[in-house]
Structures are given as C-alpha cells and as structure tokens.
Amino acid sequence: MAGTIRMDAVVDGLGWSPRQVRRRVRAQLGLPPKRLARLVRFQRTLDRLEQDLETPLARVAVDLGFYDEAHMAADFRDLAGRTPGSERSRRAPA
C-alpha cells in the first residue's frame, strides 16, 4: 500500500537506523519520508475519487490507510484547499 508503510518496517527491512533512512530518502527524493508518504497517499486519494464515485468516503479513507474520514478530509484540505466530497462532486459526470 503506497504511502502507508510504517517507518519501523522500513528500518527492519533495510537494517538501517531511522535517522539513516530519513537522510537517504531526503537525499534521493528531496522530501522527508513522512511528507513523501503524505503526498503519495494524497495522489492515491485523488485517483480513487476520480475512479470511484460510489464508495462512501469513510470506506475510501480506511482503504487508503487514513485513520478515519476526518483525517483524510484534514489532509486533503491542507494539500488541495477543498474537501474530498467537493473534489468528488467536481469530478462527477454532469
């Protein structure tokens, strides 16, 4: 699940320290892992809202690794300046 892997799982898999993982991800991609994961999850949310106009937003949030719908809405508002519901309405066929 892109954007939802826990740092401890990455650290265990690589055998590096959390600090080293953060440093290497930032050096290679220009973003700290947490911000990168947030952006990946945001992109997945956009894709899902475009493809799936039926599933309740609470289910979409859980499917994408958010704690709940309010968490998804807050992240979405921070990154897009609107709510997932308004984005879904905007993408719905007329």
C-alpha positions in Angstrom: 0.0 0.0 0.0 1.9 3.0 -1.3 2.2 5.7 1.3 1.2 3.6 4.2 4.3 1.6 5.2 5.4 2.2 8.7 9.0 3.5 9.3 9.8 0.7 11.6 9.0 -1.8 8.9 11.4 0.0 6.5 14.1 0.2 9.2 13.7 -3.5 10.0 13.8 -4.5 6.3 16.9 -2.4 5.5 18.8 -2.8 8.7 19.5 0.9 8.9 18.7 3.3 11.6 15.5 5.5 11.3 17.8 8.5 11.0 19.7 7.0 8.1 16.5 6.1 6.3 15.2 9.6 6.7 18.6 11.1 5.5 18.8 8.8 2.5 15.2 9.3 1.4 15.6 13.1 1.7 18.9 13.0 -0.3 17.4 10.8 -3.1 13.9 12.3 -3.3 14.2 15.7 -1.8 11.5 15.1 0.8 11.4 13.5 4.3 9.7 10.1 4.3 6.6 11.3 6.2 5.9 14.1 3.7 6.6 11.8 0.8 4.1 9.2 2.2 1.5 12.0 2.7 1.9 13.1 -0.9 1.7 9.6 -2.2 -1.5 9.0 -0.2 -2.9 12.3 -1.4 -2.3 11.2 -5.0 -3.9 7.8 -4.4 -6.9 9.6 -2.9 -7.3 11.8 -6.0 -7.1 8.7 -8.2 -9.7 6.9 -6.1 -12.1 9.8 -6.0 -11.9 10.1 -9.8 -12.4 6.3 -10.4 -14.9 5.6 -7.6 -17.9 7.8 -7.3 -20.0 5.3 -5.2 -18.0 4.1 -2.2 -18.7 6.1 0.9 -15.8 8.5 1.8 -15.3 6.8 5.2 -14.6 3.5 3.4 -12.3 5.2 0.9 -10.4 6.7 3.9 -9.9 3.4 5.6 -9.0 1.6 2.3 -6.3 4.2 1.7 -4.7 3.9 5.1 -6.1 7.0 6.8 -7.2 6.7 10.5 -10.7 7.9 9.6 -12.6 10.1 7.2 -11.8 13.2 9.3 -8.1 12.5 9.0 -8.5 12.1 5.2 -10.5 15.3 5.0 -8.0 17.3 7.0 -5.0 16.1 4.9 -7.0 16.7 1.7 -7.9 20.2 2.8 -4.3 21.0 3.7 -3.0 19.9 0.3 -5.8 20.8 -2.0 -7.7 23.6 -0.3 -11.0 21.7 -0.6 -12.7 18.6 0.8 -12.7 15.1 -0.7 -16.5 15.4 -1.1 -16.2 18.6 -3.1 -13.4 17.1 -5.2 -15.6 14.0 -5.9 -18.5 16.2 -6.9 -16.2 18.2 -9.2 -15.1 15.0 -10.9 -18.5 13.5 -11.3 -20.0 13.5 -14.8 -22.6 16.2 -15.3 
